[in-house]
Amino acid sequence: MMKAVKELEIQTIEVKEAKQKLAKLEANYDKSKMTVAEKQREIKALDSRVKALEKELALDKTLAEIKKILWGKINQSITSQWRSIQAMYE
């Protein structure tokens, strides 16, 4: 009888230890899930920031090309008008 009680006590202790280990594992798992979720949110935010910066960069390049074309046309116009002005005074 005493042996059976001792075995039950040992089994109870083992069950408690197993439950404690399981609780620790679950806590670590929850922490890692939270860490993964945080990293995913961070990656998503960085990804959207990169896309916004790429759009700005594309817009800047487009504006630079437009300015280059406009200044080229203005320069041509001024040059041809200047020639006309010079021709009038000659």
C-alpha positions as CSV (number, residue, x, y, z in Angstrom):
1,M,0.0,0.0,0.0
2,M,2.8,2.4,1.0
3,K,4.6,1.6,-2.3
4,A,1.5,2.5,-4.3
5,V,1.1,5.8,-2.4
6,K,4.8,6.6,-3.0
7,E,4.4,5.8,-6.7
8,L,1.4,8.1,-6.9
9,E,3.3,10.9,-5.2
10,I,6.2,10.5,-7.6
11,Q,3.7,10.5,-10.5
12,T,2.1,13.7,-9.1
13,I,5.4,15.4,-8.9
14,E,6.3,14.3,-12.4
15,V,2.9,15.7,-13.7
16,K,3.5,19.0,-11.9
17,E,7.0,19.3,-13.4
18,A,5.7,18.4,-16.8
19,K,2.9,21.1,-16.5
20,Q,5.5,23.7,-15.4
21,K,7.7,22.8,-18.4
22,L,4.7,23.0,-20.7
23,A,3.7,26.4,-19.2
24,K,7.3,27.7,-19.8
25,L,7.2,26.3,-23.4
26,E,3.8,27.9,-24.0
27,A,5.1,31.3,-22.6
28,N,8.2,31.1,-24.9
29,Y,6.0,30.2,-27.8
30,D,3.6,33.1,-27.1
31,K,6.7,35.5,-26.8
32,S,8.1,34.2,-30.1
33,K,4.7,34.6,-31.8
34,M,4.5,38.2,-30.5
35,T,8.1,38.8,-31.7
36,V,7.2,37.4,-35.2
37,A,4.0,39.5,-35.3
38,E,6.0,42.6,-34.3
39,K,8.7,41.8,-37.0
40,Q,5.9,41.3,-39.6
41,R,4.4,44.7,-38.7
42,E,7.8,46.3,-38.8
43,I,8.5,44.7,-42.2
44,K,5.2,45.8,-43.5
45,A,5.8,49.4,-42.4
46,L,9.3,49.4,-43.9
47,D,7.9,47.9,-47.2
48,S,5.3,50.7,-47.5
49,R,8.0,53.3,-46.7
50,V,10.2,51.9,-49.4
51,K,7.3,52.0,-51.9
52,A,6.6,55.6,-51.0
53,L,10.2,56.5,-51.4
54,E,10.3,54.8,-54.8
55,K,7.3,56.8,-55.9
56,E,8.9,60.0,-54.8
57,L,12.2,59.0,-56.6
58,A,10.3,58.2,-59.8
59,L,8.4,61.5,-59.5
60,D,11.7,63.4,-59.0
61,K,13.2,61.8,-62.0
62,T,10.1,62.6,-64.1
63,L,10.2,66.2,-62.9
64,A,13.9,66.5,-63.7
65,E,13.3,65.2,-67.2
66,I,10.3,67.7,-67.7
67,K,12.5,70.6,-66.4
68,K,15.3,69.5,-68.8
69,I,12.9,69.5,-71.7
70,L,11.3,72.7,-70.8
71,W,14.6,74.6,-70.3
72,G,15.8,73.2,-73.6
73,K,12.7,74.5,-75.4
74,I,13.0,77.9,-73.6
75,N,16.7,78.1,-74.5
76,Q,15.9,77.3,-78.2
77,S,13.1,80.0,-78.1
78,I,15.4,82.6,-76.5
79,T,18.2,81.8,-78.9
80,S,16.0,82.1,-82.0
81,Q,14.5,85.4,-80.6
82,W,17.9,86.7,-79.8
83,R,19.0,86.0,-83.4
84,S,16.0,88.0,-84.6
85,I,16.8,90.9,-82.3
86,Q,20.4,90.8,-83.4
87,A,19.3,90.8,-87.1
88,M,17.1,93.8,-86.5
89,Y,20.0,95.9,-85.1
90,E,22.5,94.9,-87.9
